[in-house]
Amino acid sequence: MKVLLTGKPGIGKSTILEKVKRSFIGPKFGIIGKEIRNQNRRVGFEAINHLGKRRTFAHTTDITSSNIVGGKYFVDLKVINDFVIPEIEIGINGPDSLIFIDEIGRMQALSNIFLQVVEKILNSSSNVIATIVFDPEPWSVEFKENKSIVLVAVSKKNRDLLPNLLETIFSHLSIFHKLSNAQQKLVVDLSRKYFVKEEFIQISKLFENAIPYLVNNHVGKIGSNKFKIKGNTNIHIVEKLTTGFICDCNLFNGSGQFANNQGECSHIQTVKLLEVKAV
């Protein structure tokens, strides 16, 4: 799973990333960017790795460089190339590990090597959570449009909900990796759609219920177009029509505890995953 958090400066992207990072119980590698302040005035930025080691990579006075961002921050590309990049490379292709990058921004993008490594990570089997610049910087567009990532737009409305939601996603990595490549792709596509529509219940259902139902063989076909799913409390029937799927559960029908919250249920999600041809 690869999640990129974007949003306007100060909206809370880094706070969300750090909460997810702290809650993740497996190996984790990467970089957190922190402001350096002097008398309550921001004068630079430092990179902090997973062991707490720090290196200043941008400063208004303490760095001499021809690379300048924002008209005042001098950027030390050697720190980015020799300290930041090795920290995010080390976790590549670790199915049980998490790479965190705060951030993929204008200063880091001055390094072509950094951009190449980010591209490598996003096209690998790595698990990633990262923040990325909000503005449509030309170099950032291909990362945001990468089909293997889920782009999450952080807002005042959703920023308090996102940490728990993302923790749910990243706490289910072991079972996610039991899916076929095609099934994993469907999970990413569904997640992307749900985040855009802010259908957060569906995201939780997908990772907490649908994927485990499939992996643990709680779904079976009982007719040419009907499926039986053994849920956590009841058995539900999903029927496939020419217009889509229907289910007898409360979430799909907007009843019971899900009154006024009608939407795609974990039982339909399970059938969709089942029907994906394994590759």
Salt bridges, closest charged atoms under 4 A:
GLU18 OE2 - LYS34 NZ 2.79
GLU35 OE1 - ARG37 NH2 2.92
GLU35 OE2 - ARG42 NH1 3.13
GLU46 OE2 - ARG54 NH1 2.55
ASP62 OD2 - HIS59 NE2 3.54
ASP82 OD2 - LYS78 NZ 2.65
GLU87 OE1 - HIS50 ND1 3.15
ASP135 OD2 - ARG106 NH2 2.77
GLU137 OE2 - ARG106 NE 2.57
ASP189 OD2 - LYS185 NZ 2.95
ASP189 OD1 - ARG192 NH1 3.03
GLU198 OE1 - LYS157 NZ 3.62
ASP248 OD1 - HIS236 ND1 2.97
GLU264 OE2 - LYS272 NZ 2.62
GLU275 OE1 - LYS240 NZ 2.93
